[in-house]
Amino acid sequence: MIAPLDLAAASRLFGSEYVEPEAAPFPLEASQTPLDPSAIADDLGPTGVIAAALQHYEDRPSQRDMAATIASLYNDGGVGLLEAGTGVGKSLGYLLPALRWAAANGERTVVSTNTINLQEQLVQKDLPFLANAFGDQQPVRFALLKGWRNYLCLLRLDQAKQFGPTLLDDGVADDIEHITIWAETTEEGSLASLPSPPRGEVWDEVAAEPDLCTRNACPHYQRCFLFKARRAAAQADVVVVNHHLLMSDVAVRRAQGNWHETAVIPPYSRIIIDEGHHLEDAASAHLGASITRRTIHRLFARLDRRGRGLVGTLIARLSASQDLLSVASLDIVNQRIAPAIRAAREKSDLLFDLLLAFLHQGGNPVVRLTDDFAMHPVWKGGLNLALTDVLREIRQLNESLTLVRERLESGAHRDDTLPPLLSELRGVSRRLEAAAEAISLGLRPPLGSAPSVRWVEVKGREGNLAVTSVPLDLAPILREDLFLKVKTAIVTSATLSTDGQFTFLAQRLGLQDDNFTPVTAVFPSPFDYPSQALLAVPTDIPAPNIDPQAHFTAVITIITDLVTASHGGIFALFTSHRDVRAAAEALRARGLNARYPILVHGESDRAALLDQFKATHNAILLGTTSYWEGVDVPGNALRGLVIARLPFRVPSEPITAAHCEAIEARGGNAFSDYMIPHASLRLKQGFGRLIRRATDRGVIILADPRVLSKRYGRDLLNALPPAKRLTAPWPTILKQLHTFYAP
């Protein structure tokens, strides 16, 4: 993946030509009709529109307080860091004032989420519900907006069918036909709605791309799926996006200095960032540069793949014409472009082979590149020459592609198939340029460049090698180019505070400044945790940092005993895929899979595993990272949770290591200032998987005695919801579990 690829293209192409004529203008100066915070709270109260639309209404004082606070922030402006505990109903708490503000003032709100699950909840459930609840009071217009490559381009589909024999490999005709049939009936036209997603190389040829789009000159413009979505977004009161698209928008606006017209997202002055604890990670992923071996291979393959590809198609078109321009251009293709592709491919292979050997030499799948890397022997061992050769070959290839393209574009050529083909070549050329830039930034950044975190890593089971560089300090970018550019910004999540304070997140997001003080509030969960949940910490198991194997064995025993007491319905959360696989093997060796389905993260699709877990009611689900949050399993299907160990970040992980070093250099304490707050947020997220409704009951086993033996443990425990606590040897806890689960 080339992280900034679309941004580089978009920064050149988004702008006045991209602004939709239907787009509602950004209101630079306008009188405002303030909201009445008490009236907003009443909307969610027992006599409000929400209660009237629900069959079973539950009054949630925290939800009403949250909505009133947001209404005040819309009136007064500023940034709010608002933590809303599980069960508060934060989505209605922020959507209702956003919609009331749109009706009163004509200003849209962008809502950004981190997970697809929450996006789907907003656009398929919450917003339609509010539209029904408001009835004739006001219209509710909303849209879900995705990135360019999520949408099918009908023009590129036509071209793929036309160029098929020379463009695509044998055996993909069925994929193109499948997409063609689907395109005739789909309303959304996004990859997610395709019943059977095609191979990546096929979607590469038909996906919408900003630097290939001809906008309103396209014959399919009126039906275009992407512009249909953007027209809907331009007229919407609420536009739902994800954090990555939001960061794309920020990057484009930064590059253009454009804060009042359409960029990636229509203009907005109010923004709500749900799942806000993920914003910094999303910014890291999208404001940096990354290139993988597979990505650059696919770029070369788009040009030439054993005679197929864009260059093969160009050769076929030029060979069919005998005019002097075509003959001369064909000579350039054969004598310069084809050899340049081979050379660039070979040089890039050598470069990545050297980097792979460098990784293997250290025995680690990830290696951070510090300033000392410039003196590493690998440079004299061939990396310096390989990098120089790759950059030169890509530059020469792009120069040759540009020469042919410009000649053919300026000539009086009547072949109507050439313009779209040349446009595709221009797109690949720009992507190769971005790839070369990503390689340079990752391996040998220019002198004087801003501090960055750089690393190389092997990704996935296939060993795809990646080179990545991201800015070290994102706080100034987020503050200056996001939060200070809007009138109101709400950052919300069930987990924003650490040790009862918002200092950590405020620092990470650039919101702690002498002249800039966000509004902060915690809206507590309505659940009765002392009666609904039991939090147990065994005192007689080894700490994972002292005796990892003995600790792991104890965790397997805890899972086995808990499953026996609860009759299944268990989540076991780990901090690594290795531990998940080892736990699955150990539990199966004990024969638990004969009585309880064992569902393992990585052995099947995440959604399929969750559906199976909910359906069986007695399963054991073993998960890591993505199962610590964004998973909603209400009811009796989930009645027990094992947290294998405290979720500390890996100290050697490049971004973590760099941030810790920066904190220490400033005179801070990296462990207390960075590692502990991150662990606290993740631990709260994991805890939150268990109790999802007022009728849920369950047990949480925190199988890490460090929360009892270390000074930081008390703060971590105090940050968790007030479930009944039990600290005892495991046999004592087990007796209590059987009592808890007794009919």
Secondary structure as the mmCIF struct_conf table of DSSP 4:
data_model
#
loop_
_struct_conf.conf_type_id
_struct_conf.id
_struct_conf.beg_label_comp_id
_struct_conf.beg_label_asym_id
_struct_conf.beg_label_seq_id
_struct_conf.end_label_comp_id
_struct_conf.end_label_asym_id
_struct_conf.end_label_seq_id
TURN_TY1_P TURN_TY1_P1 ALA A 3 PRO A 4
HELX_RH_AL_P HELX_RH_AL_P1 LEU A 5 LEU A 13
BEND BEND1 GLY A 15 GLY A 15
TURN_TY1_P TURN_TY1_P2 SER A 16 TYR A 18
BEND BEND2 VAL A 19 VAL A 19
TURN_TY1_P TURN_TY1_P3 PRO A 21 GLU A 22
HELX_LH_PP_P HELX_LH_PP_P1 ALA A 23 PHE A 26
BEND BEND3 LEU A 28 GLU A 29
HELX_RH_AL_P HELX_RH_AL_P2 PRO A 37 ASP A 43
TURN_TY1_P TURN_TY1_P4 LEU A 44 LEU A 44
BEND BEND4 GLY A 45 GLY A 45
TURN_TY1_P TURN_TY1_P5 PRO A 46 THR A 47
BEND BEND5 GLY A 48 GLY A 48
HELX_RH_AL_P HELX_RH_AL_P3 VAL A 49 ALA A 53
BEND BEND6 GLN A 55 HIS A 56
HELX_RH_AL_P HELX_RH_AL_P4 PRO A 61 ASP A 76
STRN STRN1 GLY A 78 ALA A 84
TURN_TY1_P TURN_TY1_P6 THR A 86 GLY A 87
BEND BEND7 VAL A 88 VAL A 88
HELX_RH_AL_P HELX_RH_AL_P5 LYS A 90 ASN A 105
STRN STRN2 THR A 109 THR A 113
BEND BEND8 ASN A 114 ASN A 114
HELX_RH_AL_P HELX_RH_AL_P6 ILE A 116 GLN A 121
HELX_RH_PI_P HELX_RH_PI_P1 LEU A 122 ASP A 126
HELX_RH_AL_P HELX_RH_AL_P7 LEU A 127 PHE A 134
TURN_TY1_P TURN_TY1_P7 GLY A 135 ASP A 136
BEND BEND9 GLN A 137 GLN A 137
STRN STRN3 PHE A 142 LEU A 144
HELX_RH_3T_P HELX_RH_3T_P1 TRP A 148 ASN A 150
STRN STRN4 TYR A 151 LEU A 152
HELX_RH_AL_P HELX_RH_AL_P8 LEU A 154 LEU A 167
BEND BEND10 LEU A 168 LEU A 168
TURN_TY1_P TURN_TY1_P8 ASP A 170 GLY A 171
HELX_RH_AL_P HELX_RH_AL_P9 ALA A 173 ALA A 183
TURN_TY1_P TURN_TY1_P9 GLU A 184 THR A 185
BEND BEND11 GLU A 187 GLU A 188
STRN STRN5 SER A 190 SER A 190
HELX_RH_3T_P HELX_RH_3T_P2 LEU A 191 SER A 193
BEND BEND12 PRO A 195 SER A 196
HELX_LH_PP_P HELX_LH_PP_P2 PRO A 197 ARG A 199
HELX_RH_AL_P HELX_RH_AL_P10 GLY A 200 VAL A 206
STRN STRN6 ALA A 207 ALA A 207
TURN_TY1_P TURN_TY1_P10 PRO A 210 LEU A 212
HELX_RH_3T_P HELX_RH_3T_P3 ARG A 215 ALA A 217
BEND BEND13 CYS A 218 CYS A 218
TURN_TY1_P TURN_TY1_P11 PRO A 219 HIS A 220
HELX_RH_3T_P HELX_RH_3T_P4 TYR A 221 ARG A 223
HELX_RH_AL_P HELX_RH_AL_P11 PHE A 225 ALA A 234
TURN_TY1_P TURN_TY1_P12 GLN A 235 GLN A 235
BEND BEND14 ASP A 237 ASP A 237
STRN STRN7 VAL A 238 ASN A 242
HELX_RH_AL_P HELX_RH_AL_P12 HIS A 243 GLN A 256
TURN_TY1_P TURN_TY1_P13 GLY A 257 GLY A 257
BEND BEND15 TRP A 259 GLU A 261
BEND BEND16 ALA A 263 ILE A 265
BEND BEND17 SER A 269 SER A 269
STRN STRN8 ARG A 270 ILE A 273
BEND BEND18 ASP A 274 GLU A 275
HELX_RH_3T_P HELX_RH_3T_P5 GLY A 276 HIS A 278
HELX_RH_AL_P HELX_RH_AL_P13 LEU A 279 HIS A 286
BEND BEND19 LEU A 287 GLY A 288
STRN STRN9 ALA A 289 THR A 292
HELX_RH_AL_P HELX_RH_AL_P14 ARG A 293 LEU A 303
STRN STRN10 ARG A 305 ARG A 305
TURN_TY1_P TURN_TY1_P14 ARG A 306 GLY A 307
STRN STRN11 ARG A 308 ARG A 308
BEND BEND20 GLY A 309 GLY A 309
HELX_RH_AL_P HELX_RH_AL_P15 LEU A 310 SER A 319
TURN_TY1_P TURN_TY1_P15 ALA A 320 ALA A 320
BEND BEND21 ASP A 323 ASP A 323
HELX_RH_AL_P HELX_RH_AL_P16 LEU A 324 ILE A 332
HELX_RH_PI_P HELX_RH_PI_P2 VAL A 333 ILE A 337
HELX_RH_AL_P HELX_RH_AL_P17 ALA A 338 GLY A 362
TURN_TY1_P TURN_TY1_P16 GLY A 363 GLY A 363
BEND BEND22 PRO A 365 PRO A 365
STRN STRN12 VAL A 366 LEU A 369
HELX_RH_3T_P HELX_RH_3T_P6 ASP A 371 MET A 375
HELX_RH_AL_P HELX_RH_AL_P18 PRO A 377 VAL A 378
HELX_RH_PI_P HELX_RH_PI_P3 TRP A 379 LEU A 383
HELX_RH_AL_P HELX_RH_AL_P19 ASN A 384 SER A 410
BEND BEND23 GLY A 411 GLY A 411
TURN_TY1_P TURN_TY1_P17 ASP A 416 THR A 417
HELX_RH_AL_P HELX_RH_AL_P20 LEU A 418 LEU A 443
BEND BEND24 ARG A 444 ARG A 444
HELX_LH_PP_P HELX_LH_PP_P3 PRO A 445 PRO A 446
TURN_TY1_P TURN_TY1_P18 LEU A 447 GLY A 448
HELX_LH_PP_P HELX_LH_PP_P4 SER A 449 PRO A 451
STRN STRN13 SER A 452 LYS A 459
TURN_TY1_P TURN_TY1_P19 GLY A 460 GLY A 463
STRN STRN14 ASN A 464 PRO A 471
BEND BEND25 LEU A 472 LEU A 472
HELX_RH_AL_P HELX_RH_AL_P21 ALA A 475 ASP A 481
TURN_TY1_P TURN_TY1_P20 LEU A 482 LEU A 482
HELX_RH_3T_P HELX_RH_3T_P7 PHE A 483 LYS A 485
BEND BEND26 VAL A 486 LYS A 487
STRN STRN15 THR A 488 SER A 493
BEND BEND27 ALA A 494 ALA A 494
STRN STRN16 THR A 498 THR A 498
TURN_TY1_P TURN_TY1_P21 ASP A 499 GLY A 500
STRN STRN17 GLN A 501 GLN A 501
HELX_RH_AL_P HELX_RH_AL_P22 THR A 503 ARG A 508
TURN_TY1_P TURN_TY1_P22 LEU A 509 GLY A 510
STRN STRN18 ASP A 513 ASP A 513
TURN_TY1_P TURN_TY1_P23 ASP A 514 ASN A 515
STRN STRN19 PHE A 516 PHE A 516
STRN STRN20 VAL A 519 PHE A 523
BEND BEND28 PHE A 527 PHE A 527
HELX_RH_AL_P HELX_RH_AL_P23 TYR A 529 GLN A 532
STRN STRN21 ALA A 533 PRO A 538
BEND BEND29 THR A 539 ILE A 541
TURN_TY1_P TURN_TY1_P24 PRO A 544 ILE A 546
HELX_RH_AL_P HELX_RH_AL_P24 PRO A 548 SER A 566
TURN_TY1_P TURN_TY1_P25 HIS A 567 HIS A 567
BEND BEND30 GLY A 568 GLY A 568
STRN STRN22 ILE A 570 LEU A 573
BEND BEND31 THR A 575 THR A 575
HELX_RH_AL_P HELX_RH_AL_P25 HIS A 577 ALA A 589
TURN_TY1_P TURN_TY1_P26 ARG A 590 GLY A 591
HELX_RH_3T_P HELX_RH_3T_P8 LEU A 592 ALA A 594
TURN_TY1_P TURN_TY1_P27 ARG A 595 ARG A 595
BEND BEND32 TYR A 596 TYR A 596
STRN STRN23 ILE A 598 VAL A 600
STRN STRN24 HIS A 601 HIS A 601
TURN_TY1_P TURN_TY1_P28 GLY A 602 GLU A 603
STRN STRN25 SER A 604 SER A 604
HELX_RH_AL_P HELX_RH_AL_P26 ARG A 606 THR A 616
BEND BEND33 HIS A 617 ASN A 618
STRN STRN26 ILE A 620 GLY A 623
HELX_RH_3T_P HELX_RH_3T_P9 THR A 625 TYR A 627
BEND BEND34 TRP A 628 GLY A 630
BEND BEND35 GLY A 635 GLY A 635
TURN_TY1_P TURN_TY1_P29 ASN A 636 ALA A 637
STRN STRN27 GLY A 640 ILE A 643
BEND BEND36 ARG A 645 ARG A 645
HELX_LH_PP_P HELX_LH_PP_P5 PHE A 648 VAL A 650
TURN_TY1_P TURN_TY1_P30 PRO A 651 SER A 652
BEND BEND37 GLU A 653 GLU A 653
HELX_RH_AL_P HELX_RH_AL_P27 PRO A 654 ALA A 665
TURN_TY1_P TURN_TY1_P31 ARG A 666 GLY A 667
HELX_RH_AL_P HELX_RH_AL_P28 ALA A 670 ALA A 670
HELX_RH_PI_P HELX_RH_PI_P4 PHE A 671 MET A 675
HELX_RH_AL_P HELX_RH_AL_P29 ILE A 676 PHE A 687
TURN_TY1_P TURN_TY1_P32 GLY A 688 LEU A 690
BEND BEND38 ARG A 693 ARG A 693
TURN_TY1_P TURN_TY1_P33 ALA A 694 THR A 695
STRN STRN28 GLY A 698 LEU A 702
TURN_TY1_P TURN_TY1_P34 PRO A 705 PRO A 705
HELX_RH_AL_P HELX_RH_AL_P30 ARG A 706 SER A 709
BEND BEND39 LYS A 710 LYS A 710
TURN_TY1_P TURN_TY1_P35 ARG A 711 TYR A 712
HELX_RH_AL_P HELX_RH_AL_P31 GLY A 713 ASN A 718
TURN_TY1_P TURN_TY1_P36 ALA A 719 ALA A 719
BEND BEND40 LEU A 720 LEU A 720
HELX_LH_PP_P HELX_LH_PP_P6 ALA A 723 ALA A 723
STRN STRN29 LYS A 724 ALA A 728
HELX_RH_AL_P HELX_RH_AL_P32 TRP A 730 TYR A 741
#
